[in-house]
Amino acid sequence: MWDNNRKPKINNNLLNIIIGICIAIVVIVGIGGVAYGFQYWKVFSAEQDGKAALAKAEQDRQIAIAEARAKKEAAEMLAAAEVERAKGLAEANKIVADSLKGQDEYIHYLWIEALKESKDQVIYIPTEAGIPITESTRLMPKMPTNTK
């Protein structure tokens, strides 16, 4: 089989088998690598999805906290404004009350002027006991009287 000047002869069938085995090994190793890589990719992808969800939840929490702080500050400022308005109103009422002490005639004059402006209205004027005189029957339709 071996000749000094000649190359060894390899059967073509044997060569095809060796090449087929090598290709099969490469394919099997490649499929295994792809399967392992796919599993690794699924784990990596799930981990990244988890990190993204955690980051979004943290951001949503920070947004909710910022909105709550803004609402709290707005409520505090509105309450302070309402207190200041009430203080101003109380001061104005005190000034008016102090200026009207002993001025009953002027108040009665303003009351009478206000009555002049009220047309077609029923006005109840308090008596000395503070009870208004009522005329509940005044607006009722007149009943015919039976005369024989």
matplotlib code that plots the C-alpha trace (Angstrom):
import matplotlib.pyplot as plt

x = [0.0, 2.7, 5.1, 8.0, 7.1, 3.5, 0.9, -1.1, -4.4, -7.5, -10.7, -13.2, -15.9, -13.9, -13.1, -16.8, -17.6, -15.0, -16.1, -19.8, -18.8, -17.0, -20.0, -22.3, -20.2, -20.0, -23.8, -24.5, -22.1, -23.7, -27.2, -26.2, -24.5, -27.6, -29.9, -27.6, -27.3, -31.1, -31.6, -28.9, -30.7, -34.1, -32.5, -30.7, -33.9, -36.0, -33.4, -33.4, -37.2, -37.2, -34.7, -36.8, -40.0, -38.2, -36.9, -40.4, -42.0, -39.4, -40.0, -43.8, -43.3, -41.2, -43.8, -46.6, -44.6, -43.9, -47.6, -48.6, -46.1, -47.4, -51.0, -50.0, -48.2, -51.1, -53.5, -51.3, -51.1, -54.9, -55.5, -53.1, -54.8, -58.2, -56.9, -55.6, -58.9, -60.8, -58.5, -59.2, -62.9, -62.8, -60.9, -63.3, -66.3, -64.7, -64.1, -67.7, -69.1, -66.9, -68.0, -71.7, -71.9, -74.5, -75.6, -79.0, -80.7, -78.4, -78.9, -82.7, -82.3, -80.4, -83.0, -85.9, -84.0, -83.5, -87.2, -88.0, -86.1, -88.0, -91.1, -93.8, -92.2, -93.6, -91.4, -91.7, -90.7, -89.8, -91.8, -90.5, -90.5, -88.4, -91.3, -92.4, -96.0, -97.3, -100.1, -100.4, -104.1, -103.5, -102.4, -105.1, -108.0, -111.1, -113.9, -117.4, -119.6, -123.0, -125.7, -129.3]
y = [0.0, 2.4, 3.2, 5.5, 7.8, 7.6, 9.1, 6.7, 5.8, 6.5, 5.0, 7.7, 6.1, 6.3, 9.9, 10.7, 9.0, 11.0, 14.2, 13.3, 12.5, 15.8, 17.7, 15.9, 16.7, 20.4, 20.4, 18.7, 21.1, 24.0, 23.0, 22.5, 25.9, 27.5, 25.8, 26.8, 30.3, 30.5, 29.5, 32.0, 34.6, 33.9, 34.2, 37.4, 38.9, 38.0, 39.6, 42.8, 42.9, 42.6, 45.5, 47.6, 46.9, 47.7, 51.0, 51.9, 51.1, 53.3, 56.1, 55.8, 55.9, 59.1, 60.7, 59.8, 61.2, 64.5, 64.8, 64.2, 66.8, 69.4, 68.7, 69.1, 72.4, 73.7, 72.7, 74.4, 77.6, 77.6, 77.2, 80.0, 82.2, 81.4, 82.2, 85.6, 86.3, 85.5, 87.7, 90.6, 90.0, 89.9, 93.2, 94.8, 93.6, 95.0, 98.4, 98.5, 97.5, 100.0, 102.8, 102.0, 102.1, 104.5, 105.1, 103.4, 106.1, 105.7, 101.9, 102.5, 105.0, 102.4, 99.8, 102.0, 102.9, 99.1, 98.6, 101.2, 99.2, 96.0, 95.9, 93.2, 91.4, 90.4, 91.9, 90.8, 93.5, 92.3, 93.7, 94.6, 90.9, 90.1, 88.1, 89.2, 90.1, 87.7, 88.0, 84.5, 85.0, 88.1, 86.2, 83.6, 83.9, 85.4, 82.9, 83.9, 84.6, 83.0, 85.6, 84.6]
z = [0.0, 0.8, -1.9, -1.3, -4.1, -3.9, -1.6, 0.5, -1.1, 0.9, -0.1, -1.2, 0.8, 4.0, 3.3, 2.8, 6.1, 8.0, 6.5, 7.3, 10.9, 11.2, 9.8, 12.1, 15.1, 14.0, 13.5, 16.9, 18.7, 16.9, 17.8, 21.4, 21.4, 19.9, 22.5, 25.3, 23.9, 23.6, 27.2, 28.3, 26.3, 27.9, 31.4, 30.4, 28.8, 31.8, 34.1, 32.0, 31.9, 35.7, 36.0, 33.7, 35.6, 38.9, 37.4, 36.2, 39.5, 41.3, 38.9, 39.3, 43.1, 42.8, 40.6, 43.1, 46.0, 44.0, 43.2, 46.8, 48.0, 45.5, 46.7, 50.3, 49.6, 47.6, 50.4, 53.0, 50.9, 50.3, 54.1, 54.9, 52.3, 53.9, 57.4, 56.1, 54.4, 57.6, 59.6, 57.1, 57.3, 61.1, 61.1, 58.7, 60.7, 63.9, 62.2, 61.0, 64.4, 66.2, 63.8, 64.2, 68.0, 69.1, 65.5, 65.7, 63.7, 60.8, 60.7, 60.8, 57.9, 55.8, 56.6, 55.5, 52.3, 51.6, 52.1, 49.4, 46.9, 47.6, 45.4, 45.5, 48.4, 51.7, 54.4, 58.1, 60.5, 64.0, 66.9, 70.4, 71.4, 68.2, 66.7, 63.2, 62.5, 59.9, 57.5, 56.3, 55.4, 53.4, 50.3, 50.5, 48.0, 49.4, 50.2, 49.1, 52.1, 52.2, 52.6, 52.9]

ax = plt.figure().add_subplot(projection="3d")
ax.plot(x, y, z, "-o")
ax.set_aspect("equal")
plt.show()
